[in-house]
Amino acid sequence: MDALGVKAMDSVLDFGCGPGFYTIPFAKVAHDVVAVDIQTKMLEKVSKYAERNNVKVRTIQSDGQAIPLPDGSFNIIFLSGVYHEIAEKRVVLTELRRLLKPDGRMIIRERSETGHLAPGRPAIEPGEVSEDLRATGFLVLEPRTDPSDKTATLTMATAN
């Protein structure tokens, strides 16, 4: 959470949230957290996890091509380990950009090399992520290694 700079007044969208590994820590800090996943089962897990941790999380089922929320809803949009699975990457990025506040940040965390702990997990080049972000109107900041996992890269971008 420290590396992501989440603050108490932030609104966070956790896209491809899975069972809520990052969603719940976001909800413990930020005032508004929305978890989006394509799988209903994952959203059910997030809801149960949130309840056990006494935090509030809204959930939305979506593939990311159309998310029923107003423009400029979020300070932070976060994707972890899901970007490589998105079929229509630029369509989804365009939708997520619509949801990002003008001064907001998009953060994409992906494995950039295969590690000894997870040898079978897919890796994606940070340059590919940056290229897609630029093509959809984002200003990309220099990708950096995730301090909690040296085999992962954090690619950050802003809407302007």
mmCIF file of the C-alpha atoms, coordinates in Angstrom:
data_MODEL
# 
_entry.id   MODEL 
# 
loop_
_atom_site.group_PDB 
_atom_site.id 
_atom_site.type_symbol 
_atom_site.label_atom_id 
_atom_site.label_alt_id 
_atom_site.label_comp_id 
_atom_site.label_asym_id 
_atom_site.label_entity_id 
_atom_site.label_seq_id 
_atom_site.pdbx_PDB_ins_code 
_atom_site.Cartn_x 
_atom_site.Cartn_y 
_atom_site.Cartn_z 
_atom_site.occupancy 
_atom_site.B_iso_or_equiv 
_atom_site.pdbx_formal_charge 
_atom_site.auth_seq_id 
_atom_site.auth_comp_id 
_atom_site.auth_asym_id 
_atom_site.auth_atom_id 
_atom_site.pdbx_PDB_model_num 
ATOM 1   C CA . MET A 1 1   ? 0.000   0.000   0.000   1.00 0.00 ? 1   MET A CA 1 
ATOM 2   C CA . ASP A 1 2   ? 2.846   2.396   0.758   1.00 0.00 ? 2   ASP A CA 1 
ATOM 3   C CA . ALA A 1 3   ? 4.300   2.018   -2.743  1.00 0.00 ? 3   ALA A CA 1 
ATOM 4   C CA . LEU A 1 4   ? 0.900   2.859   -4.239  1.00 0.00 ? 4   LEU A CA 1 
ATOM 5   C CA . GLY A 1 5   ? 0.407   5.996   -2.153  1.00 0.00 ? 5   GLY A CA 1 
ATOM 6   C CA . VAL A 1 6   ? -3.251  5.379   -1.273  1.00 0.00 ? 6   VAL A CA 1 
ATOM 7   C CA . LYS A 1 7   ? -4.682  8.075   0.993   1.00 0.00 ? 7   LYS A CA 1 
ATOM 8   C CA . ALA A 1 8   ? -7.793  8.357   3.159   1.00 0.00 ? 8   ALA A CA 1 
ATOM 9   C CA . MET A 1 9   ? -9.684  10.615  0.739   1.00 0.00 ? 9   MET A CA 1 
ATOM 10  C CA . ASP A 1 10  ? -9.004  8.444   -2.330  1.00 0.00 ? 10  ASP A CA 1 
ATOM 11  C CA . SER A 1 11  ? -11.590 6.570   -4.335  1.00 0.00 ? 11  SER A CA 1 
ATOM 12  C CA . VAL A 1 12  ? -10.129 3.325   -5.698  1.00 0.00 ? 12  VAL A CA 1 
ATOM 13  C CA . LEU A 1 13  ? -11.235 0.951   -8.445  1.00 0.00 ? 13  LEU A CA 1 
ATOM 14  C CA . ASP A 1 14  ? -9.658  -2.504  -8.128  1.00 0.00 ? 14  ASP A CA 1 
ATOM 15  C CA . PHE A 1 15  ? -10.134 -3.959  -11.608 1.00 0.00 ? 15  PHE A CA 1 
ATOM 16  C CA . GLY A 1 16  ? -9.833  -7.731  -11.902 1.00 0.00 ? 16  GLY A CA 1 
ATOM 17  C CA . CYS A 1 17  ? -9.954  -7.877  -8.122  1.00 0.00 ? 17  CYS A CA 1 
ATOM 18  C CA . GLY A 1 18  ? -10.057 -11.660 -7.805  1.00 0.00 ? 18  GLY A CA 1 
ATOM 19  C CA . PRO A 1 19  ? -10.757 -12.671 -4.195  1.00 0.00 ? 19  PRO A CA 1 
ATOM 20  C CA . GLY A 1 20  ? -9.787  -9.239  -2.862  1.00 0.00 ? 20  GLY A CA 1 
ATOM 21  C CA . PHE A 1 21  ? -6.092  -9.567  -2.010  1.00 0.00 ? 21  PHE A CA 1 
ATOM 22  C CA . TYR A 1 22  ? -5.617  -5.833  -2.671  1.00 0.00 ? 22  TYR A CA 1 
ATOM 23  C CA . THR A 1 23  ? -9.252  -4.732  -2.383  1.00 0.00 ? 23  THR A CA 1 
ATOM 24  C CA . ILE A 1 24  ? -9.495  -5.132  1.384   1.00 0.00 ? 24  ILE A CA 1 
ATOM 25  C CA . PRO A 1 25  ? -6.227  -3.304  2.165   1.00 0.00 ? 25  PRO A CA 1 
ATOM 26  C CA . PHE A 1 26  ? -7.460  -0.473  -0.110  1.00 0.00 ? 26  PHE A CA 1 
ATOM 27  C CA . ALA A 1 27  ? -10.759 -0.405  1.804   1.00 0.00 ? 27  ALA A CA 1 
ATOM 28  C CA . LYS A 1 28  ? -8.897  -0.098  5.102   1.00 0.00 ? 28  LYS A CA 1 
ATOM 29  C CA . VAL A 1 29  ? -7.317  3.150   3.876   1.00 0.00 ? 29  VAL A CA 1 
ATOM 30  C CA . ALA A 1 30  ? -9.441  4.765   1.125   1.00 0.00 ? 30  ALA A CA 1 
ATOM 31  C CA . HIS A 1 31  ? -12.921 6.183   1.684   1.00 0.00 ? 31  HIS A CA 1 
ATOM 32  C CA . ASP A 1 32  ? -14.471 4.538   -1.407  1.00 0.00 ? 32  ASP A CA 1 
ATOM 33  C CA . VAL A 1 33  ? -13.472 1.222   -2.985  1.00 0.00 ? 33  VAL A CA 1 
ATOM 34  C CA . VAL A 1 34  ? -15.107 -0.565  -5.906  1.00 0.00 ? 34  VAL A CA 1 
ATOM 35  C CA . ALA A 1 35  ? -14.097 -4.094  -6.863  1.00 0.00 ? 35  ALA A CA 1 
ATOM 36  C CA . VAL A 1 36  ? -14.690 -5.158  -10.475 1.00 0.00 ? 36  VAL A CA 1 
ATOM 37  C CA . ASP A 1 37  ? -14.290 -8.688  -11.772 1.00 0.00 ? 37  ASP A CA 1 
ATOM 38  C CA . ILE A 1 38  ? -15.717 -10.761 -14.590 1.00 0.00 ? 38  ILE A CA 1 
ATOM 39  C CA . GLN A 1 39  ? -16.395 -13.698 -12.248 1.00 0.00 ? 39  GLN A CA 1 
ATOM 40  C CA . THR A 1 40  ? -19.357 -13.595 -9.875  1.00 0.00 ? 40  THR A CA 1 
ATOM 41  C CA . LYS A 1 41  ? -17.619 -16.107 -7.598  1.00 0.00 ? 41  LYS A CA 1 
ATOM 42  C CA . MET A 1 42  ? -14.692 -13.717 -7.082  1.00 0.00 ? 42  MET A CA 1 
ATOM 43  C CA . LEU A 1 43  ? -17.047 -10.859 -6.210  1.00 0.00 ? 43  LEU A CA 1 
ATOM 44  C CA . GLU A 1 44  ? -18.803 -13.082 -3.667  1.00 0.00 ? 44  GLU A CA 1 
ATOM 45  C CA . LYS A 1 45  ? -15.409 -13.825 -2.087  1.00 0.00 ? 45  LYS A CA 1 
ATOM 46  C CA . VAL A 1 46  ? -14.569 -10.114 -1.965  1.00 0.00 ? 46  VAL A CA 1 
ATOM 47  C CA . SER A 1 47  ? -17.878 -9.360  -0.256  1.00 0.00 ? 47  SER A CA 1 
ATOM 48  C CA . LYS A 1 48  ? -17.307 -12.050 2.385   1.00 0.00 ? 48  LYS A CA 1 
ATOM 49  C CA . TYR A 1 49  ? -13.699 -10.940 2.900   1.00 0.00 ? 49  TYR A CA 1 
ATOM 50  C CA . ALA A 1 50  ? -14.858 -7.320  3.317   1.00 0.00 ? 50  ALA A CA 1 
ATOM 51  C CA . GLU A 1 51  ? -17.507 -8.345  5.819   1.00 0.00 ? 51  GLU A CA 1 
ATOM 52  C CA . ARG A 1 52  ? -14.961 -10.317 7.885   1.00 0.00 ? 52  ARG A CA 1 
ATOM 53  C CA . ASN A 1 53  ? -12.683 -7.272  7.894   1.00 0.00 ? 53  ASN A CA 1 
ATOM 54  C CA . ASN A 1 54  ? -15.495 -4.827  8.668   1.00 0.00 ? 54  ASN A CA 1 
ATOM 55  C CA . VAL A 1 55  ? -14.856 -2.653  5.609   1.00 0.00 ? 55  VAL A CA 1 
ATOM 56  C CA . LYS A 1 56  ? -17.156 -1.386  2.881   1.00 0.00 ? 56  LYS A CA 1 
ATOM 57  C CA . VAL A 1 57  ? -16.579 -2.444  -0.731  1.00 0.00 ? 57  VAL A CA 1 
ATOM 58  C CA . ARG A 1 58  ? -18.949 -2.095  -3.669  1.00 0.00 ? 58  ARG A CA 1 
ATOM 59  C CA . THR A 1 59  ? -18.755 -4.842  -6.290  1.00 0.00 ? 59  THR A CA 1 
ATOM 60  C CA . ILE A 1 60  ? -19.527 -4.780  -10.010 1.00 0.00 ? 60  ILE A CA 1 
ATOM 61  C CA . GLN A 1 61  ? -19.424 -7.663  -12.448 1.00 0.00 ? 61  GLN A CA 1 
ATOM 62  C CA . SER A 1 62  ? -17.894 -6.550  -15.751 1.00 0.00 ? 62  SER A CA 1 
ATOM 63  C CA . ASP A 1 63  ? -15.332 -7.506  -18.375 1.00 0.00 ? 63  ASP A CA 1 
ATOM 64  C CA . GLY A 1 64  ? -14.220 -3.875  -18.352 1.00 0.00 ? 64  GLY A CA 1 
ATOM 65  C CA . GLN A 1 65  ? -15.568 -2.846  -21.723 1.00 0.00 ? 65  GLN A CA 1 
ATOM 66  C CA . ALA A 1 66  ? -18.514 -1.034  -20.113 1.00 0.00 ? 66  ALA A CA 1 
ATOM 67  C CA . ILE A 1 67  ? -18.574 -0.264  -16.392 1.00 0.00 ? 67  ILE A CA 1 
ATOM 68  C CA . PRO A 1 68  ? -21.791 1.395   -15.181 1.00 0.00 ? 68  PRO A CA 1 
ATOM 69  C CA . LEU A 1 69  ? -20.228 4.271   -13.239 1.00 0.00 ? 69  LEU A CA 1 
ATOM 70  C CA . PRO A 1 70  ? -19.954 8.016   -13.899 1.00 0.00 ? 70  PRO A CA 1 
ATOM 71  C CA . ASP A 1 71  ? -16.991 9.605   -15.653 1.00 0.00 ? 71  ASP A CA 1 
ATOM 72  C CA . GLY A 1 72  ? -14.161 10.686  -13.363 1.00 0.00 ? 72  GLY A CA 1 
ATOM 73  C CA . SER A 1 73  ? -15.177 8.516   -10.414 1.00 0.00 ? 73  SER A CA 1 
ATOM 74  C CA . PHE A 1 74  ? -11.732 7.423   -9.187  1.00 0.00 ? 74  PHE A CA 1 
ATOM 75  C CA . ASN A 1 75  ? -8.417  8.835   -8.002  1.00 0.00 ? 75  ASN A CA 1 
ATOM 76  C CA . ILE A 1 76  ? -6.744  5.445   -8.393  1.00 0.00 ? 76  ILE A CA 1 
ATOM 77  C CA . ILE A 1 77  ? -7.456  2.562   -10.739 1.00 0.00 ? 77  ILE A CA 1 
ATOM 78  C CA . PHE A 1 78  ? -5.459  -0.561  -9.952  1.00 0.00 ? 78  PHE A CA 1 
ATOM 79  C CA . LEU A 1 79  ? -4.938  -3.766  -11.900 1.00 0.00 ? 79  LEU A CA 1 
ATOM 80  C CA . SER A 1 80  ? -2.785  -6.576  -10.532 1.00 0.00 ? 80  SER A CA 1 
ATOM 81  C CA . GLY A 1 81  ? -2.003  -9.742  -12.434 1.00 0.00 ? 81  GLY A CA 1 
ATOM 82  C CA . VAL A 1 82  ? -4.974  -9.315  -14.756 1.00 0.00 ? 82  VAL A CA 1 
ATOM 83  C CA . TYR A 1 83  ? -3.772  -7.113  -17.625 1.00 0.00 ? 83  TYR A CA 1 
ATOM 84  C CA . HIS A 1 84  ? -2.261  -10.025 -19.541 1.00 0.00 ? 84  HIS A CA 1 
ATOM 85  C CA . GLU A 1 85  ? -5.677  -11.773 -19.460 1.00 0.00 ? 85  GLU A CA 1 
ATOM 86  C CA . ILE A 1 86  ? -7.635  -8.907  -21.048 1.00 0.00 ? 86  ILE A CA 1 
ATOM 87  C CA . ALA A 1 87  ? -8.545  -9.712  -24.655 1.00 0.00 ? 87  ALA A CA 1 
ATOM 88  C CA . GLU A 1 88  ? -9.460  -6.168  -25.743 1.00 0.00 ? 88  GLU A CA 1 
ATOM 89  C CA . LYS A 1 89  ? -6.780  -4.297  -23.799 1.00 0.00 ? 89  LYS A CA 1 
ATOM 90  C CA . ARG A 1 90  ? -7.143  -0.902  -25.465 1.00 0.00 ? 90  ARG A CA 1 
ATOM 91  C CA . VAL A 1 91  ? -10.945 -0.986  -25.270 1.00 0.00 ? 91  VAL A CA 1 
ATOM 92  C CA . VAL A 1 92  ? -10.726 -1.672  -21.538 1.00 0.00 ? 92  VAL A CA 1 
ATOM 93  C CA . LEU A 1 93  ? -8.040  0.988   -21.021 1.00 0.00 ? 93  LEU A CA 1 
ATOM 94  C CA . THR A 1 94  ? -10.238 3.536   -22.795 1.00 0.00 ? 94  THR A CA 1 
ATOM 95  C CA . GLU A 1 95  ? -13.127 2.671   -20.455 1.00 0.00 ? 95  GLU A CA 1 
ATOM 96  C CA . LEU A 1 96  ? -10.885 2.860   -17.390 1.00 0.00 ? 96  LEU A CA 1 
ATOM 97  C CA . ARG A 1 97  ? -9.512  6.216   -18.549 1.00 0.00 ? 97  ARG A CA 1 
ATOM 98  C CA . ARG A 1 98  ? -13.119 7.498   -18.682 1.00 0.00 ? 98  ARG A CA 1 
ATOM 99  C CA . LEU A 1 99  ? -13.510 6.519   -15.027 1.00 0.00 ? 99  LEU A CA 1 
ATOM 100 C CA . LEU A 1 100 ? -10.276 8.159   -13.886 1.00 0.00 ? 100 LEU A CA 1 
ATOM 101 C CA . LYS A 1 101 ? -10.337 11.690  -12.465 1.00 0.00 ? 101 LYS A CA 1 
ATOM 102 C CA . PRO A 1 102 ? -8.173  14.178  -14.417 1.00 0.00 ? 102 PRO A CA 1 
ATOM 103 C CA . ASP A 1 103 ? -5.518  14.128  -11.683 1.00 0.00 ? 103 ASP A CA 1 
ATOM 104 C CA . GLY A 1 104 ? -5.931  10.389  -11.029 1.00 0.00 ? 104 GLY A CA 1 
ATOM 105 C CA . ARG A 1 105 ? -3.456  7.531   -11.408 1.00 0.00 ? 105 ARG A CA 1 
ATOM 106 C CA . MET A 1 106 ? -3.681  4.234   -13.227 1.00 0.00 ? 106 MET A CA 1 
ATOM 107 C CA . ILE A 1 107 ? -1.446  1.532   -11.758 1.00 0.00 ? 107 ILE A CA 1 
ATOM 108 C CA . ILE A 1 108 ? -0.897  -1.761  -13.550 1.00 0.00 ? 108 ILE A CA 1 
ATOM 109 C CA . ARG A 1 109 ? 1.025   -4.443  -11.662 1.00 0.00 ? 109 ARG A CA 1 
ATOM 110 C CA . GLU A 1 110 ? 2.163   -7.356  -13.795 1.00 0.00 ? 110 GLU A CA 1 
ATOM 111 C CA . ARG A 1 111 ? 4.791   -10.025 -13.556 1.00 0.00 ? 111 ARG A CA 1 
ATOM 112 C CA . SER A 1 112 ? 7.597   -8.940  -15.849 1.00 0.00 ? 112 SER A CA 1 
ATOM 113 C CA . GLU A 1 113 ? 9.768   -11.996 -15.383 1.00 0.00 ? 113 GLU A CA 1 
ATOM 114 C CA . THR A 1 114 ? 9.233   -15.530 -14.235 1.00 0.00 ? 114 THR A CA 1 
ATOM 115 C CA . GLY A 1 115 ? 10.250  -16.013 -10.627 1.00 0.00 ? 115 GLY A CA 1 
ATOM 116 C CA . HIS A 1 116 ? 11.285  -19.132 -8.797  1.00 0.00 ? 116 HIS A CA 1 
ATOM 117 C CA . LEU A 1 117 ? 8.161   -18.980 -6.614  1.00 0.00 ? 117 LEU A CA 1 
ATOM 118 C CA . ALA A 1 118 ? 5.723   -18.884 -9.519  1.00 0.00 ? 118 ALA A CA 1 
ATOM 119 C CA . PRO A 1 119 ? 7.505   -20.378 -12.545 1.00 0.00 ? 119 PRO A CA 1 
ATOM 120 C CA . GLY A 1 120 ? 4.322   -21.044 -14.515 1.00 0.00 ? 120 GLY A CA 1 
ATOM 121 C CA . ARG A 1 121 ? 2.724   -17.610 -14.157 1.00 0.00 ? 121 ARG A CA 1 
ATOM 122 C CA . PRO A 1 122 ? 2.696   -15.531 -17.338 1.00 0.00 ? 122 PRO A CA 1 
ATOM 123 C CA . ALA A 1 123 ? 4.915   -12.518 -17.721 1.00 0.00 ? 123 ALA A CA 1 
ATOM 124 C CA . ILE A 1 124 ? 4.278   -9.404  -19.810 1.00 0.00 ? 124 ILE A CA 1 
ATOM 125 C CA . GLU A 1 125 ? 6.826   -6.834  -20.900 1.00 0.00 ? 125 GLU A CA 1 
ATOM 126 C CA . PRO A 1 126 ? 6.416   -3.408  -19.241 1.00 0.00 ? 126 PRO A CA 1 
ATOM 127 C CA . GLY A 1 127 ? 6.958   -1.820  -22.666 1.00 0.00 ? 127 GLY A CA 1 
ATOM 128 C CA . GLU A 1 128 ? 3.826   -3.517  -24.004 1.00 0.00 ? 128 GLU A CA 1 
ATOM 129 C CA . VAL A 1 129 ? 1.774   -2.128  -21.111 1.00 0.00 ? 129 VAL A CA 1 
ATOM 130 C CA . SER A 1 130 ? 3.241   1.359   -21.599 1.00 0.00 ? 130 SER A CA 1 
ATOM 131 C CA . GLU A 1 131 ? 2.554   1.277   -25.352 1.00 0.00 ? 131 GLU A CA 1 
ATOM 132 C CA . ASP A 1 132 ? -1.119  0.398   -24.772 1.00 0.00 ? 132 ASP A CA 1 
ATOM 133 C CA . LEU A 1 133 ? -1.472  3.112   -22.144 1.00 0.00 ? 133 LEU A CA 1 
ATOM 134 C CA . ARG A 1 134 ? 0.020   5.760   -24.439 1.00 0.00 ? 134 ARG A CA 1 
ATOM 135 C CA . ALA A 1 135 ? -2.192  4.636   -27.336 1.00 0.00 ? 135 ALA A CA 1 
ATOM 136 C CA . THR A 1 136 ? -5.277  5.250   -25.193 1.00 0.00 ? 136 THR A CA 1 
ATOM 137 C CA . GLY A 1 137 ? -4.295  8.741   -24.068 1.00 0.00 ? 137 GLY A CA 1 
ATOM 138 C CA . PHE A 1 138 ? -2.409  8.141   -20.831 1.00 0.00 ? 138 PHE A CA 1 
ATOM 139 C CA . LEU A 1 139 ? 0.818   9.848   -19.822 1.00 0.00 ? 139 LEU A CA 1 
ATOM 140 C CA . VAL A 1 140 ? 3.047   6.972   -18.713 1.00 0.00 ? 140 VAL A CA 1 
ATOM 141 C CA . LEU A 1 141 ? 5.515   7.368   -15.885 1.00 0.00 ? 141 LEU A CA 1 
ATOM 142 C CA . GLU A 1 142 ? 8.698   5.294   -15.749 1.00 0.00 ? 142 GLU A CA 1 
ATOM 143 C CA . PRO A 1 143 ? 7.827   1.659   -14.896 1.00 0.00 ? 143 PRO A CA 1 
ATOM 144 C CA . ARG A 1 144 ? 9.468   0.431   -11.708 1.00 0.00 ? 144 ARG A CA 1 
ATOM 145 C CA . THR A 1 145 ? 10.023  -2.830  -9.933  1.00 0.00 ? 145 THR A CA 1 
ATOM 146 C CA . ASP A 1 146 ? 7.414   -3.693  -7.316  1.00 0.00 ? 146 ASP A CA 1 
ATOM 147 C CA . PRO A 1 147 ? 9.224   -3.403  -3.968  1.00 0.00 ? 147 PRO A CA 1 
ATOM 148 C CA . SER A 1 148 ? 7.244   -6.369  -2.604  1.00 0.00 ? 148 SER A CA 1 
ATOM 149 C CA . ASP A 1 149 ? 7.987   -8.671  -5.575  1.00 0.00 ? 149 ASP A CA 1 
ATOM 150 C CA . LYS A 1 150 ? 11.127  -8.203  -7.646  1.00 0.00 ? 150 LYS A CA 1 
ATOM 151 C CA . THR A 1 151 ? 9.608   -10.230 -10.531 1.00 0.00 ? 151 THR A CA 1 
ATOM 152 C CA . ALA A 1 152 ? 6.747   -7.741  -10.952 1.00 0.00 ? 152 ALA A CA 1 
ATOM 153 C CA . THR A 1 153 ? 6.632   -4.271  -12.482 1.00 0.00 ? 153 THR A CA 1 
ATOM 154 C CA . LEU A 1 154 ? 4.421   -1.352  -11.517 1.00 0.00 ? 154 LEU A CA 1 
ATOM 155 C CA . THR A 1 155 ? 3.471   0.748   -14.534 1.00 0.00 ? 155 THR A CA 1 
ATOM 156 C CA . MET A 1 156 ? 1.871   4.021   -13.492 1.00 0.00 ? 156 MET A CA 1 
ATOM 157 C CA . ALA A 1 157 ? 0.091   6.529   -15.702 1.00 0.00 ? 157 ALA A CA 1 
ATOM 158 C CA . THR A 1 158 ? -2.060  9.609   -15.441 1.00 0.00 ? 158 THR A CA 1 
ATOM 159 C CA . ALA A 1 159 ? -5.035  10.662  -17.538 1.00 0.00 ? 159 ALA A CA 1 
ATOM 160 C CA . ASN A 1 160 ? -3.236  13.802  -18.751 1.00 0.00 ? 160 ASN A CA 1 
# 
